[in-house]
Amino acid sequence: MATQSSRPSRSGVTAARLLIQPEPTCARFARQPIIDGSVEPMGQELCFRWNAGWRRAPPPSAYATSLLLSQALLDGGIAHRRPGCLFVEMDAATLLSPIGDVLCGPLGAIQIPVGVPVQETLTRRIAQLHARGYRFALAGVVTPDDPRTVWLPMVSFVKLDVSLAPVNAWAPVQELARQAGAMLIADRMTESGDYLRLKALGVRYFQGDLLMPPQEESPRALPSCDLDVLGRLFRLMRHGVPPEGLAMTASSDPALVIRLLMLYRLHAGRDRPPATLTETLAGLPEPVLTGWLHVLRSSTFDLTPSTQSWSHAVREQIHNYRARLIGARVCCSPAELEAKVFDLYRRLCTREPAAPTHWPLGDPSGKG
């Protein structure tokens, strides 16, 4: 058997280029700030966009919500730009599904749109999530006798639809929100006169085209996940496989590892990066991880040749590096080996420029 040269080959240089920047595709979403006059917005409402030609967002659905969460929080990385509370609209079916577990309390608020039926199953779901620290917003409130106000004890925000609500309903809705301890947001502001009257009533937070129209974004999309790996990981989670077993499956898909690292940063909230993929998975609450797997299964559908080439390049680098570590006998235990390999994996699976091409192929002992 021929021995592998330590010198980078021409194909290795090509692989390194793929590691640095796989060919991107575009994602789309829009955000509209909720302001109170300070420099930073109190929050941002996120809306899904199909493409540049469609101004109107589709009605909320599990599919549209999955695409929005994936594109805004993962592709767009919006949560790391100090956006305030993120408002994401979910219909009844989405809220009852595991996707409803994704937007946990510190991250944002689940926005309940007009027309969501007040049903026992939905009330129970909202109560369960509220007990776990999730926040809710009632959108499109026009009158104080909105049937959804039965959920006010579990609601953090009430959004008054100024474009539809009669002026004589503004103060009653404001009082209803005050009694429930919910924050009132004057939404769909289009007239400066309405803004002044609401300010006189003591309303503090505003949203609408009068202040700032939705800002559309087209971030560079992450490489697509392997649907087969996602399916296997989902089945393993349903059977209660521990994080060690989940990590073995997830590690075969670099695009999934990217997202798991981003989710760890979003939900674990720790300054120190995880030492292993097992630690990454163990740091994510089980309902949150299950919800994100549902999201990724709906939002990953474009496994292009460039994505496949990028994933293959990463796997090849990891395989070669592991073999060299074993050959150099620099690791005293399997755990140390996995930690060193994952450190390289973590560096390759970031959006920062990759290390110089000689780094993954250099001395595994770190001495040269």
N, C-alpha and C positions, 0 to 999 in steps of 0.2 A: 504493500500500500504506500502510495507516495505521501511524503510528509508535507504538511501545509506550511507555506512560506509565511513569515511574519511580515513581509513587505506588502503594503496595500497593492492589490491588483487593479487593472483598469476598471474591471467590473465593480471592484470595491469602491472606487471613486464615484462611479455612477450610483451605487447604492447609497453612498454618503449624501449625494445631492438629493436623492429621494427622501432621505431622513430629514434633511434640513427643511424642505418645503415641498410636500406633495402637491400635485396640481389641484388648485382649489375650485370649488363650486360656490354658488352664492345662496345664502338664505335670506329671508326677509321677515321683518317684523316692524311694528311701529310702537312708539311710546309717547305718552302725553303726560306732562308733569302736573302735579297738584301742588300749588304754591300758596305761601302765606306772606310773601314780600321779603323773605330772607333770601340769602344767596343760594343755599341748597334747597331743593324741593323737599316737601314733606314726603312725597311718594311719586310713583310713576304708574300709570295704567298701561299695561302691555296689550297690544292687539296684533293678531296674526294678519299677514298680508300674503296673498297668493303670488303676485308678481307685480312688476312696475306698472302694469296697465290697469290694475284693479285698485281703486281708491277705497272702496267699501270692504270692511272686514266681513268674513263669513260668520254666520251665527255660531254660537258656542257649541262645540261637540267634542267628544273624546278625541277624535282625530285632529281637529284644528287646535285643541288645547295642547295635545302632545307635541305637535309641530312647533307651536309657540314657545312652550317651555324649553324644548330642545334648542331652538334657534336663538332665543334671547338669553337663556341662562348658561348654555354650554358654548354654542358657536359664537354668540355675541359677548359673553362674559359680563353681562350688564350688572350683575350683583356686586362686582368688584369695582364699580365706578361711583360709589356713594350715591345710589339713586333714591335712597329712602325706602319706604315700604312699597313693595311691588304688588299691584292689584291685578289679579288674573281672573277673568270671568269663567265660571264653570256652570254648565247646565246640570240638571238633576242626575242624569245618567253618569256624567263625568264625576260628579261629587260622590256618588255612591260607589264608584269604582276605585281601585287602588291608586289611580292618578290623583285623587283628592288628598292623598297622604304626602304628596311631593312638596306642596307649598306650606311647610311647617312655620310656626309662629314667628321666629326671628327673621325669616326671609320675606314674608309678605302676607297678603290677606286674600282669601278666597272671596271673589265678588259674585254675589247671587243676583242674576238678572231678573228683569220683569218677566212674569209668566211662569216662574218655577212654582209648581204646586206645593201647597202646604200639606204634606203627608206624614204619617207616623214614621215611616222608614227614613225619610229625609230628616225629620226632627231628631230622631235617635242618632243618626250619623253626625249631624251638626253638634249634638250634645257630646258625643264621644270625642270628636276632634277638639271641641272647645275645652274639654277636660284635660286634654293633652297639650294645651297651650296654643292651639291654632286660632287664627283671627279671621273674622268674617266682615264683609261689607254688603249692605243692601243697596243695590243700584236702581236708579230709575224711580225713586219714591216721589209720588206726586201729591198724595193726600195722607193724612194721619191714619186713615182707616185701611191702608194697604194690608191685605191679609198676611203678608210676610212679617209684619211687625210682631207676631207672636214669638218670633225668634230674637227679638231685641235684647233679652237678657244675655244672649250669647253673641251679640254683634258688637264690634268695635267701631264701625263706621257706618254712617247713613249718608247716602248721596242723593241730594235733592235735585231732581231734574227741573232746572229753572225754565227750560224751554217749553215744558208742558204744564208745570204746576201753576195754578192760579195764585196771584199775589196774596190773597187772603189765606192761603194754605201754608205760606212760608213759615210764619211764626208758630203755628201749631205743630208742624213737623219738627221745627227747631226745639220746641219744648219737649216733644216726645223723645227726641234723641238725648236731650239733657237729662231727663228723668231716668233714662236707661244707662246713662254714663257713656254714651257713644259720641264719637266726634262727628259733627255735621260738615259735609263737603257740598258746596254749591257747584253742581255739575252742569255741563252744557251751557256755559256762559257765552252769550253772543252780543249782549247789549250792555253798554257802559252804564246806562241808567240802572239796570238791574244790579250791577256790581255795587254801585253806590248805596242803593237801598238795603242790600244785604249786609254791607259793611256797617250801616247804621243800626241794623238789628243785632250786630255783634258777631256775625259769621266771620270766621277767620280763614278758612281754607276754600280755595276756588280751583276749578278746572274747566277748561273750555277753549274754543277757538279764539275768543276775545283776548285771552291771555297768551296762549301759545297753541297752535294747531298740532296735531300728531306729527312727530318727527320720525320719518321712515329711515330704517337702517338696513344695510345689506352686508352683514359681516362675512368674512371668509369662512366657509363651512369646514368643519372638522372632517377628517376621513370617515367614511361610513363604516359602521360596525358590521361584523359578520353575523347574519341572521341565524345561522346554524348554531354558532356559539351562544348567542343570546337565548335561543330556544333551550339549549342544554342547561344553561345557567338558571333559567327560569324554572325548569323541571327539578333541578337539584334543590333549589330554594323551597319549592313546594313540599319536597320530601324531607326537609329539615337537615340537609347536609351542612356541617359546620363550615366556618370561613376557610379553613385549610383546604377542604375539598372544592369549595367555590373558586378559590384562588387558582387552583390547578387548571380549571376550565377557562377562567377569564384570561389567564396569562397567554393563551394561544391567540388572542386578538388584540393587537396593539391599539387599535382605534377604541376598543372598549376600555383598555387600561387608561387611556387619556381621560376619558369621561369619568371613570371611577376616581381618579386623582382629583379631578375638578369637583366632583361631588363630595369628596372627603373635605376639601377646603371649604365648600359651601356649608356643609351640615355638621362636620365635626368641630370646626372653628378653632383649630389648634395651630399655633405658630410653627411647631416642628413638623416637617413632612413625615409621612409614615415610613417606617424602615422596611416593610415588606408589603406585598399585595394582600397577604392575610390580614395584616394590621389595618390596611385600607378598608377592606370589606367589613372587618369587625367593628370599625369606627362608625359605620353607617347604621342608624336604626333600621331594624328589619322592615317595618312598614314603608319607610322612605325608600330603601333599596328596591323593594318589590314594586313600588309605584314607579320608580325610574325605569325599571326593566319594562314595565308596560309602556311607558313613554317611548323608550328607545325602539321597542318592537314596532311601534306605529310610525316613528319618524326616521327610521333607517331603511332606505329602499334603493339607494344609488351606489351599488358596489361597482364602481367604474374600474377599468384596467389600471388607471393611475393609482387608485386606492389599493388595489390588490398588489401592485408592484411595491408601494410604500410599505404595506404590512409585511410582505415577504422580505424586504430589505431589513426591517427592524428585527424580525424573527431570526434572520440569518446572523445579524450582529450579536444578538443575545446568545444564540447557540454557540457561536465561535468563542465568545467571551467566557461562557461557562466552561467550555472545554479547556480553554487556556488556564483558567483559575484552577481547575482540577489538576491539570498537568503540572502547574507550578507549585501545587501543594501549599498554597498560602492561606487556606481556610482551615481552621481547627475543628469546625463542626458543620453539619448540613445547614444549620440556621445562619451561620456566618456566610456560607456560600450563597444562600438565597438572598441575604441582605445585600451583598456586593452586587449580585446580578440585578436585583431590583433597583439598586441605585443607578445603574446604567440604564435600565428600562425607564426609570422615572425621568432621567435627563433626556433620553431620546424622545419620550412622549410628552414634550412640552411645546409651547408655541414660541419659545425663545430660540434663537439660532443655535444649531447644534454645535457641540464642541468641535475643535479641529479634527479633520478626518483621521489623524493618526491616533487620537485619544482612545477610542474603543479598541484599537488594535495594538496599543502600546503595552508596556510591561504591566501585567496584572497585579504585581506587588506594589505598584505605585512608586517605584524607585527610579523610573526612567521613562 
